[in-house]
Amino acid sequence: MKTAELRLMAIEELKTKLSDTRNELMNLRFQIVTGQQTDTSRLKAVRRQIAIYETILRERELGIKPEGEK
């Protein structure tokens, strides 16, 4: 999903997606340690997605509007 689409979502939806993504990260870490997963680039993508969710949630908490929106 694009960031603009995520910004239109409700806070509860974002929190749910954040929780799901954190669980996915934990599972990926276990898979890499046990040797089931060899594609470590997925870790970076999942961590980046978590950062995006947290950033959007923090913007809402502080009342910051994205650029281009008035």
DOGU-989400 format. One record per atom (N, C-alpha, C, O): x, y, z; residue number from 1; atom name. Coordinates in nm, 4 decimals, padded with zeros to 6 digits. Example, Ala and Ser with C-alpha at 12.3 -4.5 7.8 and 13.67 -1.06 7.14 Angstrom:
BEGIN
SITE         c1         c2         c3   seq   atom
SITE    01.3190   -00.5690    00.7800     1      N
SITE    01.2300   -00.4500    00.7800     1     CA
SITE    01.3200   -00.3300    00.7800     1      C
SITE    01.4236   -00.3319    00.8465     1      O
SITE    01.2850   -00.2250    00.7080     2      N
SITE    01.3670   -00.1060    00.7140     2     CA
SITE    01.2900    00.0030    00.7870     2      C
SITE    01.3409    00.1138    00.8039     2      O
This chain:
BEGIN
SITE         c1         c2         c3   seq   atom
SITE    00.0830   -00.1185    00.0000     1      N
SITE    00.0000    00.0000    00.0000     1     CA
SITE    00.0874    00.1249    00.0000     1      C
SITE    00.1957    00.1278    00.0585     1      O
SITE    00.0388    00.2243   -00.0651     2      N
SITE    00.1124    00.3496   -00.0675     2     CA
SITE    00.0841    00.4285    00.0589     2      C
SITE   -00.0186    00.4092    00.1240     2      O
SITE    00.1742    00.5156    00.0923     3      N
SITE    00.1614    00.5952    00.2137     3     CA
SITE    00.0368    00.6819    00.2099     3      C
SITE   -00.0290    00.6989    00.3125     3      O
SITE    00.0033    00.7365    00.0955     4      N
SITE   -00.1161    00.8205    00.0840     4     CA
SITE   -00.2421    00.7407    00.1160     4      C
SITE   -00.3349    00.7929    00.1779     4      O
SITE   -00.2455    00.6160    00.0744     5      N
SITE   -00.3600    00.5307    00.1044     5     CA
SITE   -00.3659    00.4984    00.2532     5      C
SITE   -00.4738    00.4927    00.3120     5      O
SITE   -00.2498    00.4775    00.3132     6      N
SITE   -00.2448    00.4464    00.4563     6     CA
SITE   -00.2921    00.5648    00.5404     6      C
SITE   -00.3545    00.5465    00.6450     6      O
SITE   -00.2623    00.6851    00.4945     7      N
SITE   -00.3026    00.8038    00.5703     7     CA
SITE   -00.4541    00.8213    00.5734     7      C
SITE   -00.5063    00.8918    00.6598     7      O
SITE   -00.5241    00.7589    00.4812     8      N
SITE   -00.6696    00.7680    00.4776     8     CA
SITE   -00.7368    00.6654    00.5690     8      C
SITE   -00.8572    00.6732    00.5930     8      O
SITE   -00.6601    00.5703    00.6194     9      N
SITE   -00.7160    00.4648    00.7033     9     CA
SITE   -00.7448    00.5152    00.8449     9      C
SITE   -00.6875    00.6143    00.8903     9      O
SITE   -00.8343    00.4451    00.9127    10      N
SITE   -00.8665    00.4773    01.0516    10     CA
SITE   -00.7515    00.4336    01.1426    10      C
SITE   -00.6722    00.3465    01.1070    10      O
SITE   -00.7443    00.4950    01.2592    11      N
SITE   -00.6366    00.4657    01.3528    11     CA
SITE   -00.6381    00.3189    01.3943    11      C
SITE   -00.5324    00.2563    01.4025    11      O
SITE   -00.7547    00.2639    01.4203    12      N
SITE   -00.7639    00.1237    01.4630    12     CA
SITE   -00.7143    00.0284    01.3542    12      C
SITE   -00.6500   -00.0723    01.3837    12      O
SITE   -00.7446    00.0609    01.2282    13      N
SITE   -00.6954   -00.0216    01.1180    13     CA
SITE   -00.5434   -00.0188    01.1128    13      C
SITE   -00.4792   -00.1221    01.0938    13      O
SITE   -00.4860    00.1006    01.1300    14      N
SITE   -00.3409    00.1135    01.1288    14     CA
SITE   -00.2778    00.0356    01.2433    14      C
SITE   -00.1751   -00.0298    01.2252    14      O
SITE   -00.3388    00.0425    01.3605    15      N
SITE   -00.2851   -00.0312    01.4754    15     CA
SITE   -00.2920   -00.1819    01.4511    15      C
SITE   -00.2013   -00.2555    01.4900    15      O
SITE   -00.3977   -00.2269    01.3880    16      N
SITE   -00.4106   -00.3695    01.3566    16     CA
SITE   -00.3040   -00.4118    01.2568    16      C
SITE   -00.2393   -00.5151    01.2739    16      O
SITE   -00.2859   -00.3316    01.1524    17      N
SITE   -00.1837   -00.3620    01.0521    17     CA
SITE   -00.0440   -00.3600    01.1145    17      C
SITE    00.0405   -00.4428    01.0807    17      O
SITE   -00.0201   -00.2657    01.2053    18      N
SITE    00.1086   -00.2574    01.2727    18     CA
SITE    00.1332   -00.3839    01.3547    18      C
SITE    00.2426   -00.4402    01.3512    18      O
SITE    00.0339   -00.4272    01.4267    19      N
SITE    00.0462   -00.5486    01.5070    19     CA
SITE    00.0728   -00.6706    01.4187    19      C
SITE    00.1593   -00.7525    01.4499    19      O
SITE   -00.0007   -00.6825    01.3098    20      N
SITE    00.0189   -00.7944    01.2174    20     CA
SITE    00.1594   -00.7927    01.1577    20      C
SITE    00.2231   -00.8971    01.1442    20      O
SITE    00.2065   -00.6751    01.1224    21      N
SITE    00.3387   -00.6623    01.0616    21     CA
SITE    00.4477   -00.6948    01.1624    21      C
SITE    00.5485   -00.7558    01.1266    21      O
SITE    00.4292   -00.6551    01.2876    22      N
SITE    00.5271   -00.6907    01.3910    22     CA
SITE    00.5329   -00.8418    01.4113    22      C
SITE    00.6406   -00.8985    01.4299    22      O
SITE    00.4163   -00.9069    01.4076    23      N
SITE    00.4129   -01.0537    01.4181    23     CA
SITE    00.4843   -01.1177    01.2999    23      C
SITE    00.5562   -01.2163    01.3159    23      O
SITE    00.4642   -01.0616    01.1818    24      N
SITE    00.5322   -01.1126    01.0620    24     CA
SITE    00.6832   -01.0998    01.0767    24      C
SITE    00.7572   -01.1909    01.0395    24      O
SITE    00.7295   -00.9866    01.1309    25      N
SITE    00.8727   -00.9662    01.1520    25     CA
SITE    00.9279   -01.0707    01.2484    25      C
SITE    01.0347   -01.1271    01.2245    25      O
SITE    00.8559   -01.0966    01.3564    26      N
SITE    00.9003   -01.1960    01.4532    26     CA
SITE    00.9094   -01.3338    01.3867    26      C
SITE    01.0066   -01.4066    01.4073    26      O
SITE    00.8084   -01.3692    01.3072    27      N
SITE    00.8099   -01.4985    01.2385    27     CA
SITE    00.9252   -01.5079    01.1389    27      C
SITE    00.9892   -01.6125    01.1273    27      O
SITE    00.9516   -01.3994    01.0677    28      N
SITE    01.0643   -01.3988    00.9737    28     CA
SITE    01.1964   -01.4191    01.0459    28      C
SITE    01.2832   -01.4921    00.9981    28      O
SITE    01.2116   -01.3550    01.1606    29      N
SITE    01.3353   -01.3717    01.2376    29     CA
SITE    01.3540   -01.5165    01.2798    29      C
SITE    01.4643   -01.5703    01.2703    29      O
SITE    01.2459   -01.5804    01.3267    30      N
SITE    01.2542   -01.7209    01.3653    30     CA
SITE    01.2887   -01.8087    01.2450    30      C
SITE    01.3697   -01.9008    01.2561    30      O
SITE    01.2271   -01.7800    01.1304    31      N
SITE    01.2536   -01.8598    01.0113    31     CA
SITE    01.3990   -01.8467    00.9660    31      C
SITE    01.4600   -01.9444    00.9226    31      O
SITE    01.4534   -01.7273    00.9760    32      N
SITE    01.5920   -01.7073    00.9351    32     CA
SITE    01.6868   -01.7796    01.0294    32      C
SITE    01.7838   -01.8408    00.9848    32      O
SITE    01.6602   -01.7732    01.1581    33      N
SITE    01.7465   -01.8391    01.2568    33     CA
SITE    01.7421   -01.9905    01.2390    33      C
SITE    01.8448   -02.0573    01.2508    33      O
SITE    01.6242   -02.0451    01.2109    34      N
SITE    01.6114   -02.1902    01.1965    34     CA
SITE    01.6503   -02.2400    01.0578    34      C
SITE    01.6558   -02.3607    01.0347    34      O
SITE    01.6772   -02.1486    00.9657    35      N
SITE    01.7207   -02.1871    00.8326    35     CA
SITE    01.6081   -02.2128    00.7350    35      C
SITE    01.6336   -02.2576    00.6232    35      O
SITE    01.4860   -02.1862    00.7727    36      N
SITE    01.3727   -02.2069    00.6825    36     CA
SITE    01.3642   -02.0966    00.5778    36      C
SITE    01.3114   -02.1184    00.4687    36      O
SITE    01.4153   -01.9796    00.6100    37      N
SITE    01.4063   -01.8628    00.5213    37     CA
SITE    01.5478   -01.8190    00.4864    37      C
SITE    01.6316   -01.8031    00.5752    37      O
SITE    01.5747   -01.7996    00.3585    38      N
SITE    01.7064   -01.7522    00.3169    38     CA
SITE    01.7009   -01.6124    00.2574    38      C
SITE    01.8045   -01.5489    00.2374    38      O
SITE    01.5804   -01.5645    00.2292    39      N
SITE    01.5634   -01.4315    00.1697    39     CA
SITE    01.5586   -01.3268    00.2815    39      C
SITE    01.4517   -01.2967    00.3346    39      O
SITE    01.6752   -01.2719    00.3165    40      N
SITE    01.6811   -01.1757    00.4261    40     CA
SITE    01.6356   -01.0369    00.3852    40      C
SITE    01.6181   -00.9510    00.4716    40      O
SITE    01.6161   -01.0122    00.2578    41      N
SITE    01.5724   -00.8795    00.2131    41     CA
SITE    01.4291   -00.8505    00.2588    41      C
SITE    01.3894   -00.7343    00.2685    41      O
SITE    01.3531   -00.9535    00.2864    42      N
SITE    01.2149   -00.9356    00.3349    42     CA
SITE    01.2143   -00.8681    00.4712    42      C
SITE    01.1217   -00.7935    00.5031    42      O
SITE    01.3180   -00.8940    00.5526    43      N
SITE    01.3293   -00.8297    00.6840    43     CA
SITE    01.3324   -00.6776    00.6705    43      C
SITE    01.2639   -00.6063    00.7438    43      O
SITE    01.4114   -00.6299    00.5777    44      N
SITE    01.4232   -00.4858    00.5582    44     CA
SITE    01.2896   -00.4247    00.5164    44      C
SITE    01.2517   -00.3180    00.5646    44      O
SITE    01.2196   -00.4921    00.4275    45      N
SITE    01.0908   -00.4410    00.3801    45     CA
SITE    00.9883   -00.4373    00.4928    45      C
SITE    00.9109   -00.3421    00.5031    45      O
SITE    00.9870   -00.5394    00.5768    46      N
SITE    00.8912   -00.5442    00.6877    46     CA
SITE    00.9251   -00.4373    00.7919    46      C
SITE    00.8353   -00.3710    00.8439    46      O
SITE    01.0529   -00.4204    00.8222    47      N
SITE    01.0922   -00.3160    00.9177    47     CA
SITE    01.0553   -00.1774    00.8657    47      C
SITE    01.0121   -00.0912    00.9421    47      O
SITE    01.0723   -00.1568    00.7364    48      N
SITE    01.0372   -00.0283    00.6763    48     CA
SITE    00.8863   -00.0043    00.6849    48      C
SITE    00.8427    00.1077    00.7116    48      O
SITE    00.8068   -00.1089    00.6623    49      N
SITE    00.6615   -00.0960    00.6703    49     CA
SITE    00.6190   -00.0621    00.8129    49      C
SITE    00.5284    00.0188    00.8331    49      O
SITE    00.6835   -00.1234    00.9117    50      N
SITE    00.6546   -00.0922    01.0521    50     CA
SITE    00.6842    00.0549    01.0792    50      C
SITE    00.6065    00.1226    01.1466    50      O
SITE    00.7952    00.1042    01.0276    51      N
SITE    00.8319    00.2445    01.0478    51     CA
SITE    00.7282    00.3382    00.9858    51      C
SITE    00.6966    00.4423    01.0434    51      O
SITE    00.6759    00.3024    00.8705    52      N
SITE    00.5745    00.3850    00.8052    52     CA
SITE    00.4480    00.3908    00.8897    52      C
SITE    00.3917    00.4982    00.9106    52      O
SITE    00.4031    00.2746    00.9384    53      N
SITE    00.2834    00.2710    01.0235    53     CA
SITE    00.3028    00.3555    01.1490    53      C
SITE    00.2152    00.4331    01.1870    53      O
SITE    00.4192    00.3393    01.2132    54      N
SITE    00.4444    00.4150    01.3359    54     CA
SITE    00.4519    00.5650    01.3088    54      C
SITE    00.4060    00.6452    01.3902    54      O
SITE    00.5086    00.6026    01.1965    55      N
SITE    00.5190    00.7441    01.1612    55     CA
SITE    00.3806    00.8052    01.1406    55      C
SITE    00.3525    00.9144    01.1899    55      O
SITE    00.2954    00.7352    01.0686    56      N
SITE    00.1608    00.7866    01.0430    56     CA
SITE    00.0819    00.7972    01.1735    56      C
SITE    00.0114    00.8956    01.1960    56      O
SITE    00.0938    00.6960    01.2591    57      N
SITE    00.0251    00.7015    01.3889    57     CA
SITE    00.0763    00.8179    01.4734    57      C
SITE   -00.0022    00.8853    01.5401    57      O
SITE    00.2056    00.8415    01.4711    58      N
SITE    00.2629    00.9525    01.5482    58     CA
SITE    00.2187    01.0864    01.4915    58      C
SITE    00.1909    01.1787    01.5680    58      O
SITE    00.2114    01.0995    01.3600    59      N
SITE    00.1628    01.2230    01.2979    59     CA
SITE    00.0211    01.2541    01.3449    59      C
SITE   -00.0120    01.3685    01.3761    59      O
SITE   -00.0613    01.1505    01.3492    60      N
SITE   -00.1994    01.1702    01.3940    60     CA
SITE   -00.2032    01.2105    01.5408    60      C
SITE   -00.2829    01.2954    01.5806    60      O
SITE   -00.1178    01.1499    01.6199    61      N
SITE   -00.1124    01.1813    01.7632    61     CA
SITE   -00.0748    01.3277    01.7855    61      C
SITE   -00.1298    01.3940    01.8734    61      O
SITE    00.0188    01.3772    01.7054    62      N
SITE    00.0643    01.5148    01.7186    62     CA
SITE   -00.0227    01.6137    01.6421    62      C
SITE   -00.0094    01.7348    01.6600    62      O
SITE   -00.1106    01.5635    01.5578    63      N
SITE   -00.1981    01.6509    01.4801    63     CA
SITE   -00.1292    01.7127    01.3604    63      C
SITE   -00.1692    01.8194    01.3137    63      O
SITE   -00.0277    01.6479    01.3110    64      N
SITE    00.0465    01.6986    01.1951    64     CA
SITE   -00.0261    01.6560    01.0686    64      C
SITE   -00.0637    01.5398    01.0534    64      O
SITE   -00.0452    01.7502    00.9791    65      N
SITE   -00.1089    01.7212    00.8508    65     CA
SITE    00.0019    01.6948    00.7472    65      C
SITE    00.1048    01.7624    00.7485    65      O
SITE   -00.0187    01.5974    00.6582    66      N
SITE    00.0794    01.5705    00.5544    66     CA
SITE    00.0934    01.6893    00.4592    66      C
SITE    00.0035    01.7726    00.4474    66      O
SITE    00.2080    01.6952    00.3917    67      N
SITE    00.2315    01.8036    00.2956    67     CA
SITE    00.1263    01.8018    00.1856    67      C
SITE    00.0852    01.6952    00.1398    67      O
SITE    00.0841    01.9167    00.1449    68      N
SITE   -00.0146    01.9279    00.0386    68     CA
SITE   -00.1585    01.9249    00.0893    68      C
SITE   -00.2515    01.9492    00.0123    68      O
SITE   -00.1776    01.8961    00.2151    69      N
SITE   -00.3123    01.8937    00.2727    69     CA
SITE   -00.3284    02.0137    00.3629    69      C
SITE   -00.2363    02.0482    00.4369    69      O
SITE   -00.4440    02.0782    00.3581    70      N
SITE   -00.4638    02.1978    00.4384    70     CA
SITE   -00.5703    02.1779    00.5407    70      C
SITE   -00.6000    02.2695    00.6175    70      O
